[in-house]
Amino acid sequence: MLKESERLRLKADILKRKAELYSSLAKVMSDKSTKRSIDNLMHAPKIASKVSKIGWSIFWIPEPTMISNAIAIPMIIAGKLLEKHYDGITVKDVYNEAENVFRSLRMGLIDK
């Protein structure tokens, strides 16, 4: 069994390592490009759906000159093309998919 002083020393060491970790993270996060990249990984923008939704909303605005349709149809097409080439996958989505794969593998092993 650890003595009280050894426990306190271990706790102090853990707190010191945590403080070093947080300070190094703060240094990394102070860089704007790194912060933007990490933010995009955590919260990926859904550009394709936004462009498509804006296009559809402009398309359905009643207007006698049909200029809105000339603007909206290319936006809708661009949104559909972006959906094929750009996915708004985040780290959470990757985690969920890996969890599903492991669950199905585990079920496959149990069934055999």
matplotlib code that plots the C-alpha trace (Angstrom):
import matplotlib.pyplot as plt

x = [0.0, 1.2, 2.0, 0.2, 3.2, 3.7, 0.0, 0.3, 3.5, 1.8, -1.2, 1.1, 2.9, -0.4, -1.5, 1.8, 1.6, -2.0, -1.0, 1.9, -0.6, -3.1, -0.4, 0.9, -2.6, -3.2, 0.0, -1.2, -4.7, -3.4, -2.4, -5.5, -5.0, -4.6, -7.7, -9.7, -8.6, -9.5, -12.8, -13.6, -12.9, -15.2, -18.0, -17.7, -19.8, -22.4, -21.8, -23.6, -26.9, -26.8, -26.2, -28.9, -31.4, -30.7, -31.2, -34.5, -35.7, -34.8, -36.4, -39.8, -39.9, -42.7, -41.3, -42.6, -39.2, -37.9, -34.4, -34.5, -34.9, -31.8, -29.9, -31.5, -31.1, -27.3, -27.2, -29.3, -27.0, -23.9, -25.3, -25.9, -22.5, -20.9, -22.7, -21.0, -17.5, -17.6, -18.9, -19.4, -17.9, -16.6, -14.6, -17.8, -19.1, -15.8, -16.1, -19.7, -18.9, -16.0, -18.2, -20.8, -18.1, -16.7, -20.3, -21.0, -17.7, -18.4, -21.9, -20.4, -18.0, -20.7, -22.9, -20.2]
y = [0.0, 3.5, 5.9, 9.1, 11.1, 8.9, 9.3, 13.1, 13.0, 10.9, 13.3, 16.3, 14.6, 13.9, 17.5, 18.8, 16.6, 17.8, 21.4, 20.8, 19.1, 22.0, 24.6, 22.8, 22.5, 26.3, 27.0, 24.9, 26.3, 29.9, 29.3, 30.4, 27.9, 24.9, 26.0, 26.3, 22.9, 21.2, 23.1, 21.8, 18.3, 18.6, 20.6, 20.1, 22.6, 21.1, 23.4, 21.3, 21.2, 24.9, 25.8, 23.5, 24.8, 28.4, 27.5, 25.8, 28.7, 31.2, 29.0, 29.0, 32.8, 34.0, 36.5, 37.6, 38.1, 34.6, 36.0, 34.1, 30.8, 31.7, 32.1, 29.3, 26.4, 26.7, 26.8, 23.6, 21.9, 23.1, 21.8, 18.4, 18.2, 19.3, 16.5, 13.9, 15.3, 16.8, 15.1, 16.8, 13.9, 14.7, 12.9, 11.8, 10.2, 8.3, 7.1, 6.0, 4.1, 2.4, 1.5, 0.0, -2.1, -3.4, -4.2, -6.1, -8.0, -8.9, -10.2, -12.2, -13.8, -14.6, -16.2, -18.6]
z = [0.0, -0.9, 1.9, 2.0, 0.9, -2.1, -3.1, -2.8, -4.9, -7.6, -7.6, -7.9, -10.8, -12.5, -12.1, -13.4, -16.5, -17.1, -16.8, -19.3, -21.7, -21.4, -21.9, -25.0, -26.4, -25.7, -27.7, -30.6, -30.6, -30.6, -34.3, -36.4, -39.2, -36.8, -34.9, -38.1, -39.2, -35.9, -35.9, -39.4, -38.2, -35.3, -37.0, -40.8, -42.7, -44.9, -47.9, -50.5, -48.6, -47.8, -51.4, -52.6, -50.0, -50.9, -54.5, -53.9, -51.7, -54.5, -57.1, -55.3, -54.8, -57.1, -59.6, -63.0, -64.7, -63.9, -63.0, -59.7, -61.6, -63.7, -60.4, -58.5, -61.0, -61.2, -57.4, -57.1, -59.6, -57.8, -54.5, -56.0, -57.6, -54.3, -52.5, -54.7, -54.1, -50.6, -47.6, -44.3, -42.3, -38.8, -36.2, -34.5, -37.7, -38.1, -34.4, -34.9, -38.1, -36.5, -33.5, -35.9, -37.7, -34.4, -33.2, -36.4, -36.2, -32.6, -33.6, -36.4, -34.0, -31.5, -34.2, -35.3]

ax = plt.figure().add_subplot(projection="3d")
ax.plot(x, y, z, "-o")
ax.set_aspect("equal")
plt.show()
